[in-house]
Amino acid sequence: MTIQALSTQRFDTVLEQYGTRTVIVVPFDPNRAWGAKDRHYVGGSVNGCQVRGRLDSNGTQFFLSLGPAWRRDNRLEVGAPVTVVLFPEGPQSELLATDISEALDAKPQAKAFFDSLASFYRKNFVRWIDGAKRAETRKARISEMVKLLEAGKTEVAEDLLERSGRLAPPRASRV
């Protein structure tokens, strides 16, 4: 079962104007539905048209902004009734492999930062760990990921990739 099947939120609403933006007000608390996070990156659809973005908050409610080009391409304006389907994007810490989840659970600051990252960064960490061929390499990579997350870093350092053979060293320039 995928994360979408486990936590998809469906609702009907109307596009609203919020300052200079057109938004979909989210009628649920994503922190309750998907776990407390600094940022919620979502995917889904609006009237069957694919949408991706980050939920914003004004302190009392969450909303998804829809840009003018997206609205134009999908022929939607303020006041339009819409059917919305949203789900959290990317690997969620609750559904990671046990060894990764346990390491993140042991370091709440690292887990909170991991959960706030865009799915691109979360996927890169998971791919890097899953690429380990030996158990001790996997364990070392999990430990390194936690250290990087605690330091607020979003990516595996290039020197680590280079040492693992996944990034070639820069070539000497020719004169």
C-alpha positions as CSV (number, residue, x, y, z in Angstrom):
1,M,0.0,0.0,0.0
2,T,1.4,3.4,-0.9
3,I,1.5,6.6,1.1
4,Q,-1.2,8.0,-1.2
5,A,-3.5,5.2,-0.3
6,L,-2.8,5.6,3.4
7,S,-3.3,9.3,3.8
8,T,-5.1,10.8,0.8
9,Q,-7.4,13.7,1.7
10,R,-10.3,14.4,-0.6
11,F,-12.6,17.4,-0.3
12,D,-14.8,19.8,-2.3
13,T,-14.2,23.6,-2.0
14,V,-14.1,26.9,-3.9
15,L,-11.0,28.8,-5.1
16,E,-10.5,31.8,-2.9
17,Q,-8.6,35.1,-3.2
18,Y,-6.1,35.6,-0.4
19,G,-4.3,38.9,-0.8
20,T,-2.8,38.7,-4.3
21,R,-2.9,34.9,-4.4
22,T,-5.5,32.4,-5.5
23,V,-5.6,29.6,-2.9
24,I,-7.4,26.4,-1.9
25,V,-8.1,26.5,1.8
26,V,-7.4,23.1,3.3
27,P,-10.3,22.0,5.6
28,F,-8.1,19.7,7.7
29,D,-5.0,20.0,9.8
30,P,-2.1,18.4,7.9
31,N,-0.1,18.1,11.1
32,R,-2.9,15.8,12.5
33,A,-3.4,14.0,9.2
34,W,0.2,13.5,8.2
35,G,2.3,14.3,11.3
36,A,3.7,17.5,12.6
37,K,6.2,19.1,10.2
38,D,7.6,22.5,9.5
39,R,6.6,22.2,5.9
40,H,4.1,20.0,4.1
41,Y,4.9,19.2,0.4
42,V,2.0,17.8,-1.3
43,G,0.9,16.2,-4.6
44,G,-2.5,15.4,-5.9
45,S,-5.1,16.9,-8.2
46,V,-7.6,19.7,-8.5
47,N,-10.6,18.8,-10.7
48,G,-8.5,16.0,-12.1
49,C,-5.6,18.2,-13.0
50,Q,-2.2,17.3,-11.4
51,V,-0.9,19.7,-8.8
52,R,2.2,19.8,-6.6
53,G,3.2,22.4,-4.0
54,R,3.8,23.3,-0.5
55,L,1.0,24.1,2.0
56,D,1.3,27.5,3.5
57,S,-0.3,28.7,6.7
58,N,-1.4,32.0,8.0
59,G,-1.3,30.7,11.6
60,T,-5.0,29.6,11.7
61,Q,-5.4,27.6,8.5
62,F,-3.4,25.9,5.8
63,F,-3.8,26.6,2.1
64,L,-2.3,25.6,-1.2
65,S,-1.5,28.5,-3.6
66,L,-2.3,28.1,-7.3
67,G,-0.2,30.2,-9.7
68,P,-1.6,32.2,-12.6
69,A,-0.1,30.0,-15.3
70,W,-1.5,26.8,-13.6
71,R,-5.0,28.4,-13.3
72,R,-4.9,29.6,-16.9
73,D,-3.8,26.2,-18.2
74,N,-6.5,24.5,-16.2
75,R,-9.2,27.2,-16.8
76,L,-9.9,27.9,-13.2
77,E,-10.5,31.3,-11.6
78,V,-11.5,32.6,-8.1
79,G,-14.9,31.3,-7.1
80,A,-14.7,28.1,-9.2
81,P,-15.9,25.0,-7.4
82,V,-13.2,22.3,-7.2
83,T,-12.7,18.7,-6.1
84,V,-9.3,18.4,-4.4
85,V,-7.2,15.3,-3.7
86,L,-4.0,15.8,-1.7
87,F,-1.3,13.5,-0.3
88,P,2.1,14.1,1.2
89,E,4.9,13.8,-1.4
90,G,8.0,11.7,-1.1
91,P,9.3,9.2,1.4
92,Q,7.6,9.8,4.8
93,S,9.7,9.0,7.9
94,E,6.9,6.8,9.3
95,L,7.2,4.5,6.2
96,L,11.0,4.2,5.9
97,A,13.0,1.1,6.5
98,T,13.1,0.2,10.2
99,D,16.8,1.0,10.6
100,I,16.4,4.5,9.1
101,S,13.2,5.1,11.1
102,E,14.9,4.1,14.4
103,A,17.9,6.3,13.7
104,L,15.7,9.3,13.0
105,D,13.4,8.5,16.0
106,A,16.5,8.6,18.2
107,K,17.4,12.1,17.0
108,P,14.2,14.3,17.0
109,Q,16.0,17.3,15.6
110,A,17.3,15.3,12.6
111,K,13.8,13.7,12.1
112,A,12.1,17.1,12.2
113,F,14.5,18.5,9.6
114,F,14.1,15.3,7.4
115,D,10.4,15.7,7.5
116,S,10.6,19.3,6.5
117,L,12.7,18.7,3.4
118,A,11.3,18.6,-0.1
119,S,10.8,15.1,-1.4
120,F,13.8,15.4,-3.7
121,Y,16.2,15.7,-0.8
122,R,14.5,12.9,1.2
123,K,14.6,10.6,-1.8
124,N,18.3,11.3,-2.3
125,F,19.1,10.4,1.2
126,V,17.1,7.1,1.0
127,R,18.7,6.2,-2.4
128,W,22.2,6.8,-1.0
129,I,21.5,4.6,1.9
130,D,19.8,1.9,-0.1
131,G,22.7,1.9,-2.6
132,A,25.0,0.4,0.1
133,K,26.0,-3.2,-0.7
134,R,27.2,-4.2,2.7
135,A,25.4,-3.9,6.1
136,E,28.2,-1.9,7.7
137,T,28.2,0.6,4.8
138,R,24.5,1.0,5.2
139,K,24.8,1.6,8.9
140,A,27.6,4.2,8.4
141,R,25.5,6.0,5.8
142,I,22.5,6.1,8.1
143,S,24.8,7.6,10.8
144,E,26.2,10.1,8.4
145,M,22.7,11.1,7.2
146,V,21.6,11.8,10.8
147,K,24.7,13.9,11.4
148,L,24.1,15.9,8.2
149,L,20.4,16.4,9.1
150,E,21.3,17.6,12.6
151,A,23.7,20.1,11.0
152,G,20.8,21.3,8.8
153,K,22.4,20.0,5.6
154,T,20.1,18.9,2.8
155,E,22.5,16.8,0.8
156,V,25.2,14.2,1.1
157,A,28.5,16.0,0.9
158,E,30.3,15.7,-2.4
159,D,33.4,14.2,-0.7
160,L,31.2,11.4,0.6
161,L,29.9,10.7,-2.8
162,E,33.4,10.9,-4.3
163,R,34.7,8.4,-1.7
164,S,31.9,6.1,-2.4
165,G,32.7,6.1,-6.1
166,R,29.3,7.7,-7.0
167,L,30.9,11.0,-8.0
168,A,34.0,11.3,-10.2
169,P,36.6,13.7,-9.0
170,P,36.9,16.9,-11.1
171,R,39.1,16.5,-14.2
172,A,42.2,18.6,-14.5
173,S,41.7,21.4,-17.0
174,R,43.8,21.4,-20.2
175,V,45.8,24.3,-21.2
